[in-house]
Amino acid sequence: MSDIPMMTLRPTWGVRLAPWRREIAVLLLIIVVCLVLTLMNQQFLSGQNIQNLARRIGMSGIFAVGLGFVIITGGIDLSVGSLFALLGILQCFMLVDWQVPWWIALPAILAGGAFIGLGHGLLITRLRLWPFVVTLCGLLIYRGTAQFIADNNSKGFGNGEGFAGVQAFLTGHLLWVPVPFWILMLVATLGGILLHATVYGRHLYAIGHNEEAARHSGIRTHLVITMAYVICGVLAALSSILFAFDSGGITPSNHGSFYELYGIAAAVVAGCSLRGGQGSMVGIVLGVVLIQLIPNFVNLLGWDTSLTFAVMGVVILTGAAADSLLVRRR
């Protein structure tokens, strides 16, 4: 009789742990990396380094959440970095050259991100273009447009006349924690509710598993996918505002270059399958932390910073390989 409870509890425990296997593995890896960095360089635990790391996690995590929504549908967005350049240049023009009040300019940037995301979604769902092709073209179009309207010159925010307060707040601290990190926590919480506790979230996963079956079951797949790209565009625009204020200026030729890789890597390494239908908000946030530890790791160990992207490539490849192996085991 005493063996019966144990026999019934063990499968239940395994079932509960199984969906979080990747997240737990990433969390353990983060702990290991932090311990290694602490032992190899005491500066890792310094207040300045922790705050800088938290700021980078916050700014990068916001758009990674949006990319996670798109990846869960089985899509991709390669244009995020170029979008940062375009929206950053427009932000400089509106606030500095055109003297648009910040409470109009910043919502306009968010609206611009939503409009571009809507365009991506409609091209993918209505014209049935591949997400890779649509967003790759966006990568080229947005970067080229940013360089054209800025005459390929850098733009800065000057002395911040008229918007110094909001710039100081968005780049400052609240209770000793960088404001971008607080914004990420809010975005991740709302995104987690939308993804895991609403009908829309269930439809996202269903489309990622099998779009055709989801359509035949009555799900409005065009609307669900388009909304995912709109969410991605809005969150990319929000990150763009933070990155622009944090850098103090925009160089259209390289601002935001390869940033989309950070978001894609963060999503993939923590369980978002590039095939779609898998992923969690906790996993995306953990993935962002791990990915942002990579440049910190390289810098603190005194390695050549060019190795950062090489390590990033290895991480993405490892995540994709792990996903393939898990699919085969299933």
N, C-alpha and C positions, 0 to 999 in steps of 0.2 A: 504494500500500500504506500509506503514512503517513497517508492520510486516513481509513482505516477505523477506527482507535481513536478518533479525534475524533468520528466519526459515531455510534459506539456509546455514547460517554461522555455526550454532550450530552443525549439523552433521559433517561438514567438520572439525571443531575444534576437535570434539571427535575422528574422524578417525585419525587425525594427532597425537593425544596424545596416542591413544591406543597402538601402537607398542612400545612406550617408557615407558609404565606404570611401568614395573619392574625396569628400570634404574632410573626413577624419585624416586621411593620408596627407592631404595638403596642409592641414593644421599641424600635424606632427613634423612635416618637412619645414614649415615656418619656424617651429620651435628649435629644430636642429640648426637651421641657418643662423638664427639669432644667437644660440649658444656658441656656435663656431665664431661668429663675428665678435662676440663679447670676449672670448678667450684670446683672439688674435689681435684685437684692437679695442682698447678701453674707451675710445672716443665714440663707439657705437651707442653707448648708454648715456652719452652727454645730452643735456637738455636741448641744446641747439640741434644736434643731429636727429633726435626723436621728433622735435617739432618740424624740422624740414621734411622728414620722412612722412609724418602725418599729413603735412600740406600736400605733398606729391600724391599720396594715397587718395586724399580727398578729391583733388582736381582730376586725377586719372580715373578714379572709381566712378565718378558721376557718368561719364560717357560710356564706361565699360558696362554699366547697368543697361543703358540703351542698346548697346551692341548685343548684350545677352538676350534681350527680347527678340532681336532680329535673328540671331543664330538659332534660337529655339524653334523658330518657324522653318529652319532649313536654309535661311538666307545668309547674306554677308553684306557688310558695308565697308568698302575700301577707301571711301572718300573723306573720312572724318578729319584726318590731318590737314588736307587741303581746305576743308570747310573752316577749320580754325583760322587759316590764313585769310580767307575771304571775309569771314565775319569779323575777325580782328581788325582788318583794314577798315571795314565799314564802321566799326566801333570807334576807331580813331577819328575818322572823318566826321562822324556825327557829333562826337563830344568836343573835339578840338576845332576843326575847321568850320563846321556848320553851326556850332554852338547850340545843338539840340539839348534840352534838359535831360539829365540822366534818367529821370523817371519815365521819359518817353523813349529814349535811345535804347536802354537795356531791354525793355519789353519788345521793342522792334527787332532786336537781335534774336530774341527767343522766337518771335513770329517768323523771322526769316528762316531759322532752323526748322520750324514746323512746316513751312511752305516747301523747303527743299526735300524734307522727308516725305511729304505728301507727293511730290513729283516722283521721287524714287518708287514709292508704293504703287502709284498709278501706272508707271511704265512697266513695272514688274507684273502687276496683276491684270491690267487691261490689255497691254500689248504683248504680254507673255514673254518679255525679255528676261534673260538670265540676270539675277542679282549681281553676279560677278561683273558682267559687261556694263550694266547700268552704273554701278558705283565706281568701276574703273574709269569710265568716261567722266563721271563726276570728279574724280580725283584730278584728272587733267584739266577739266573745264574750270573748276573753282580755283586751282592754283594759278592757271593762266590769267583768269579774270582778275584775281587779286594783284598780280604783277602789273597788269595793264592799267587798272584804275589808280594804282600807286606810282605809276611810271617806273616801276621796279626799284623804288626808293623806300628806305625804312621810314616808318611813321611812329612818332612817340606821343605820349600824353601830356608833355610839357609840365607845367606846374600844377596841373589838375584843377584849374579854375572852373568852379561850378560843379565839380564832381569829386573833389578831393575827399570829402567825407565818406561817400560810398566806396571809393577805392580803398581808403584806409580800413574800412570795416571788412570788406571782402578779402583783404590781404592780411588782416590782423588776427587777433586771438580773442577767444571767449572762454573764460575760466581756464586760461593757460593752454587751451587747445585751439589749433588753427581753425578759423571759420570754415574753410573748404571741407575740413573733416566733418564738422557738424552738419554741413549741407549734404555730404555723402550719406551720413547716418539717416537723415530725413528722407532722402531720395531712395535709399535702399529699403527703408521701412515701408514706404508707400509702394515701391516696386514689388516688394515681397508680398504685400497684401494683394496687390493686383494680380500677381503671378500665381500665388498659391491659394488664394481664398475667394476667387471670383470665377464666374462663368467664362469671362474673357480669357483668364489664364488657362483654364481647362481646354478651351478652344485652341489656344496657341500650341499646347502640347499635342493635341489631336492632329493639327495641321502638320506639325513637325514629324509626327510618326507616319502619316499617310494623308497627303492633301486631298487626293482623289476620294478616298473613303470619307474624309471629313466633309467634303462637299456633298457627297451623296447622302450623308446622315443629316443634312439640313443646316450645317454651319455655313455662315456667310464668309467664306474663306477670303474673298477679295477685301472685304472690310477689315477683317481681323489682321491680315498681313499688312495692309496699308497703314493701319493704326500703329503697328509695331514699328514701321519706318518713321512715322510721325513722332512717336515717343523717342526713337533714337535721334532724330533731328533736333528735337527740343533739348534733350539732355546734352547733346554735342554742343549746342549753342550756349547752354549754361556753363559747360566746361570752358568753352571758348572765351566767355567773359572773364572767368577766373584766371585763365592762362594769360590773357592779354594784360590784365591789371597786374598780375604777378611779374610778368616780364618787363613791364613798363614801356613796351614798344613792340612793333611788328616789323619783321623783315619778310616780305611776302615770298621770297624765294625759298626760305627754309623753315619758317615758323610752322610748327606742327608736323614737320616731316616725320613719317613713320609712327606717329602717335597711334594710328589705328591698330598697329601691331601690338601695342601694349594692351589695348582693350580686347582684341581677339585672343591674345595669349592668355590673358587673365581668365576669360570665359572658358577657353578650351582646356587649360591645365586643371581646372577645378570641376570638370564634369559636363560642361556644355558640349554636346556632340555636334560636329560640323554637319552631320547628316540631319540634325534637327530632332526635336522631340524629347530632349534631355537637358537638365540643368536646374540649378536652384540659386536663389538670391544669396544665400549664405556662401555657396561655392564661388559665386562671382566675386564677392567681397574678399574672401580668402585668397582667391586667385590674384586680385589686385595687390594685396599685401605682399604676396610672394614675388610677383613680377617687379614691384617697386623696390624690393630688397636686392634685386640683381644689380642695378647701377650703384646702389649704396655699398654693396659687397665689393664691387670692382673698385670703387673710389677709395674705400677705407683700406683695402689691401694694396693700394698703389699700383694696380694693374693699368695697362693701356685702356683708355675708355672705349676705344674702337672694339674691344672684346664684348662690350655690352650687347650689341646686336647679334653677335655670334652666339652668345649664351642664350639670348632671347629665341633665336632660331632653334637651338637645341631643345629649349623648353616646349615650344610649340610642336616640334616633331615628336617629342616624348609624349605629350598629351594626346596627339592624334594617334600615335602607335598604341597607347594604352586604351584609347577608345575602340580601336579596331580589334584588339585582343579581347576586350570585354564583350564586344558584339559576337565574336566567334565562339566564346565560351557559352554565351546564351543560346 
